[in-house]
Amino acid sequence: MISSGRARAPVLVLVLAATGAAACESSSRSLPRRSAGAAEGQAEADLIRATERERLRALVEADVARARQLHADDFQLINPLGEALSKEQYLGGIGSGEIDYVFWEPDSIAVRLYDEAAVIRYPSHLEIVVQGRHVPRQRYWHTDLYERRDGQWQVVWSQATEIR
């Protein structure tokens, strides 16, 4: 469980994968090459899950310095209201307290690994305060796109959808 005594605003993370963008642009619908080696792939998937949990912890604890390291410079979040936020807008809101995650607990995190990119998807329980408005604990789906940059996994896109 990841929770905080502070109030943080709701910019939920769910990233849509663009790893197949080139494939979608062509007439052939081939998927990106998957990483080879079952043991190696499992270890990498576990690392991505751990990185996502660390990212959530940084957001709930408003550890913006650590969160900056885990978000790519070109990061974009699409929150449950359909609003797009850049890395600076999102982490600025976290730092100012405008976005205050009170509780964020992910369920099992599914990982699809492709060479230097990975897509994750998971449901979670989330409670947040955004611009002073408390959003009670609810369930959300999250989809995130990670890319390995300079040897480190960073989230590039994130999208969250409320489960009704």
PyMOL commands that set and color helices and strands:
alter all, ss='L'
color gray80, all
select helices_A, chain A and resi 21-25+38-60+64-70+87-96
alter helices_A, ss='H'
color red, helices_A
select strands_A, chain A and resi 71-78+84-86+99-106+110-114+117-130+133-149+152-162
alter strands_A, ss='S'
color yellow, strands_A
deselect
rebuild
show_as cartoon
